[in-house]
Amino acid sequence: MSVTGRKIVDIRAYVVGGGGADYHDQDGEHWIVNQIATPMSIYPEYKQTRTSFGINALKTLVVEVESDNGEVGVGISTGGFPAAWIVMNHLDRFIKGQAVEAVEKMWDQMYRSTMYYGRKGVVMNAISAVDLALWDLLGKIRQEPVYAMIGGKVRDEISCYATGPRPDLAKEMGFIGGKMPLVYGHADGEEGLKKNITQLAEMREKVGDEFWLMWDCWMALDLPYAQKLMEKSNDYGLRWIEECFNPDDYWAYRDLKKRAPNNVMVTGGEHEATRYGFKMLLDYCDLDILQPDVGWCGGLTELIKIGNLAESYGKYVVPHGSGVYSYHYVMTKTNSPFAEYLVMSPHADKVVPQYYPLLEGEIIPENGKVKLDDRPGFGVTLSKDADLKQILKDA
């Protein structure tokens, strides 16, 4: 379908709690909010649960963009109320009235106009959600899936690894590997390190030698602890160690990579943003795998640029989580040979939609693999039962 002459007539922002893009917004029985090493684990009062320090405070941001023929694109991210306010009171001026195909122009204007207070974090989450909605809209108007608009499939299906506390169950469900959340950080000392290694050893015994095992360290470590963890984990065939440090501590990533054995990869980038941040991870840190989140790094428009940059360095790009929004990208790239599935069932024992209960039509892995159909855009719509709170433009 031709997009010539189509204009965007409206943009809407919503906030929703209880799951969705803010997948940490779960009750206390869910594995993802229980004790996992974080930057706040150095404080005993914030160690036992991740919700104790407010990891779920912002909620999910939902953005809709509507064209003059009534078609609606949907994008989601985290950032909740502050991000929604930015969408409706700053970014909206760069969207309404634009040609639906002017995605690059709209991204550039959003980025340049917020540079003095943005570049990462909540502002980039807001830009990402708008950008995903724009791609979804464009695909729906053209009656094409997003993957077809950005280059087409390089494979028929995507193999996935699973992130969660039960790699043994992930293996039974057909995944190629399991990435475990690290429970004990450097504040837990040698005793905590021993407990981590014991968990790894027990899991290796359960899954066998060929199944991938990785550590997700979620910005929780210092360099000496990360090095010890990496060295001791190498005895159990660890495939990679992920996001050990403060995302701005490029020096620690550089030094850990220099000390890594050849068979253990050092990965990161989940909380990095834009091609400029990822250029630092490539030039300075030499990370083996970049893991941008398409809902945080700048959206699909920026993820494509990050991926092209990584490809010129001979590096893999395996996006963090982000479900169907990243699957469309991975399907088109030879340097994205597999994808992450974030296990969102409370006990990590079932394959469920990552953004449940927010989206309808969400693709999930079957036997550890994802196949994309030819539904236009990202192939999803907002659930009619979603409890959305619309954020209006200030008077």
FENNOR-V411609 format. One line per field, one symbol per residue. ss: DSSP state (H for helix, E for strand, L for the rest). phi: phi as a letter, one per 30 degrees, with the letter a starting at -180 (. if undefined). psi: psi as a letter, one per 40 degrees, with the letter a starting at -180 (. if undefined). A space follows every 50 residues. Layout:
ss->???
phi->???
psi->???
This chain:
ss->LLLLLLEEEEEEEEEELLELLELLLLLLLLHHHLLLLLHHHHLHHHLLLL HHHLLLLLLEEEEEEEELLLLEEEEEEELHHHHHHHHHHLHHHHLLLLEL LLHHHHHHHHHHHHLLLLLLLHHHHHHHHHHHHHHHHHHHHHLLEHHHHL LLLLLLLEEEEEELLLHHHHHHLLLLEEEEELLLLHHHHHHHHHHHHHHH HHHHHHHLLLLEEEEELLLLLLHHHHHHHHHHHHHHLLLEEELLLLLLLH HHHHHHHHHLLLLLEEEELLLLLHHHHHHHHHHLLLLLEELLLLLLLLHH HHHHHHHHHHHHLLLEELLLLLHHHHHHHHLLLLLLLLEEEELLLLLLLL LLLLLLLLEELLLLLELLEELLLLLLELLLEELLLLLLEEELLLL
phi->.dceidbdcabbbbbbcijjdddddbddddedcddbdbdcddcedccdbd ddcjdcddidcbbcbbcdcidbcbbbacjhddddddedcbdedccdiddd dddddddddddddcedbcibieddddddddddddddddddddhbdeeddc kidcadbcdbcccldbeddddddjddabccdddccdddiddddddddddd ddddddciddddbbccchicccdedddddddddddciddabchdbeedcd dddeddddcdddccdcbljeccbidddddddddcchddbcbdcddbdkid ededddddddddcicdbbedhihddceddedcbdcbdabccddcdechcb cbedcecdcciddbdbhibcccccddidibbdddcdddcdccddd
psi->hiehehiheihihihiifaadgeegiieehdeeahhhideeehdefddid edefdeddahhhhhhhieeeihihiiaidbdddddddeeddddedheihd efddddddddddeedeebdiaddddddddddddddddddddefiidddee eiheidihiiihhiegddddddeeieihhhhhdhadeeaddddddddddd ddddddeiddhhhihheffeiiddddddddddddeffhdihhgdihdegd ddddddddehidehihiaedfiiidddddddddddfidhhfihdedeead dddddddddddeefiihgihbebdddddddeehdegeiihhhheidefei hihdehfdiiehhiihfeihhhafiiaeeiihheehghhhhihi.
